[in-house]
């Protein structure tokens, strides 16, 4: 027998007591009596000080309404499954502590915008991944492969470090007003992933990617509203990356 | 219902599955079926690195890596497999670099390497720089790079499809198929989450790459989706599971939350301290201290807490101290994990030590395979056309305790091997007819669960499972605690028959799938506990307080757990469970545990030894 059970309650809980939160959910259950109508539903759940929005959603699903539907997996901000609109801002539910989103008022939780809603907080991610695939998100090289590794200096590696952090959660793309009104726009995430290769010294496909992003639905649609940068749960400077791609388009220097 | 035909079907799209897909999809018609979008897989949560004796920063060679892996696994490692892994590690890293993986670099522009637990120079002299890494998101970069290359190669994915059955042309579950008889895997049955529709996949070769089962525990670094699906499907179909009692508890989970903080924190100079500020690992592993293998560090931490030297208001955790490191160094090498400490505990790692406690992390055991990734149905016979790779499999390269970084290595080396072997087999094999009612069992199971009018909540049963596993089958185990766990699991298996789901719909019914996943968890927990009860010794990740020493005479063998029907010979079972004390070596693996309408029968498999004689494990 071990002392594990006691330790599995976070010690930090002692400092921040349990409290009740009201979660105001945007529901969409096309198979239910509500049909194609989406609607709001509120749940009050008791939570701990270190609980995240995902914990509250689980509590609702597991103790109140099993039909509440959302994606989640890793629960600590690395898999990118649970991007949603929390109090009007795109965030990962597993990375958003309840105590940080003003739990005195109802916390609204909605699906991310601009992608078709399938059920509750689940949206169709296919259009998002289709844009990603279009920018050729893989290393393009010519000639024989080296026998060992390709050489890359620490500085060259640093050049595209920021955009390697992307977890494809779609928080950026679905926060973009241009994407909301024009679903054909590649969107920030695809451009971020293009940036990751355009500025990789080992890659030789920059010209092709820039051609693709020079499209009318490409990088020039960006209106620099910075929503994407604010939304990114990985702290990527998304707008800056887009600006760098625009500049590369003009100067052809990368 | 839809039917499909592919030469190779890969189940799971984490590192092992996608690495396999890159091998097979260029050669034969290949499909990857995954319950998640590939980039959501838990490979992406791995942090610290992938070891390979590149010798880019100091002298190293694959033989030292092999030795460390064997010793780290407390000699239960199959040494031929460890040698394959350590040798092929070098190409595995270079493959990834050529695919585009952005490794950190040395001043000369080569792949940089850092220290990691249990990896040493010249058979234990000192820690060696062997781990190739990309900051503290190496797994993320591996997952992204493999997915990017799958996009490049136009690999066909069935995303958010749950494989719920494996089809084999013999019924192995009764245990009466003679040794040596040819058995073929012929397909899988999958459930499309979006529509609720059933898809039957006929295949010449099937690769299971479904990952681990950490959710049998409450405190775990594992994703919610790591529910042991592949292991449980194989087990239900009569295949054995190997060495399931060996579960790794990672030393540095965020206290209370279980979120992983990479061993790289210690590789970069972080120190574990108890409540008195003492660097306690100096007492437990004087040579490599904080970089001892994970089982030793986890046990040492738990022991500090148990003996009253924990930190915090309840003295129930220890501290990971990075405060002596330069903030710039922390930012460059450990950006993600320090952010976890800030986000989830409000701790600033530049100036405050981080509360940590062991967290369930990795299943060393799994579906037994040989070094080609072929699945074994007993000690020696393979199932034709069935392969497994990654955490779902047990090759066994990890023995009773996996070294840090060797999981990312395992998925790349054995994912590649399984993919190649499956494609080669598929080129020579024919499709075999599936039974008319191939999906009947799956449909019946789904409909029964969906239609059960009211019953217990899935989450109540799952929570009770996780609580008993944390309390009774974690870092420290005894006959008493494990007997309690076994009793609890029997009751939970019975309660599972009465759980019901609220969501009765067809579309995206995650309520229904969570119920099925609970069934998998219970089956996996059962094998963990029965194996642990039987193994009356302490080795690697399995520590029995009532048998604190390693016992090579009786237990230098792999456990093989089989689910079999009751046949009236169970009377001796209670006796077998009560049995304590000295056991004759030939009787060490005769344990049988009864459940309501089946039993768990334990067999064993010899450990392959090549170069290394078992020695006492000191660091």
Interface residues (C-beta under 8 A of the other chain):
Chain A: X1 X2 X3 X4 X5 X6 X7 X8 X9 X10 X11 X12 X13 X14 X29 X30 X31 X32 X50 X61 X62 X63 X65 X66 X67 X69 X70 X71 X72 X73 X74 X75 X76 X77 X78 X79 X80 X81 X95 X97 X118 X119 X122 X125 X129 X132 X133 X136 X137 X138 X139 X145 X146 X148 X149 X150 X151 X152 X153 X154 X156 X157 X160 X161 X164 X165 X166 X167 X168 X197 X200 X202 X203 X235
Chain B: X36 X37 X39 X40 X41 X42 X44 X45 X93 X94 X97 X98 X99 X100 X102 X103 X104 X105 X106 X107 X108 X109 X110 X111 X134 X135 X137 X140 X141 X144 X148 X149 X151 X152 X194 X218 X219 X223 X224 X225 X255 X256 X257 X258 X259 X260 X302 X305 X306 X312 X313 X314 X316 X317 X336 X339 X340 X343 X344 X345 X346 X355 X357 X457 X458 X459 X467 X470 X471 X472 X474 X475 X476 X478 X480 X481 X501 X502 X503 X505 X506 X507 X508 X509 X510 X511
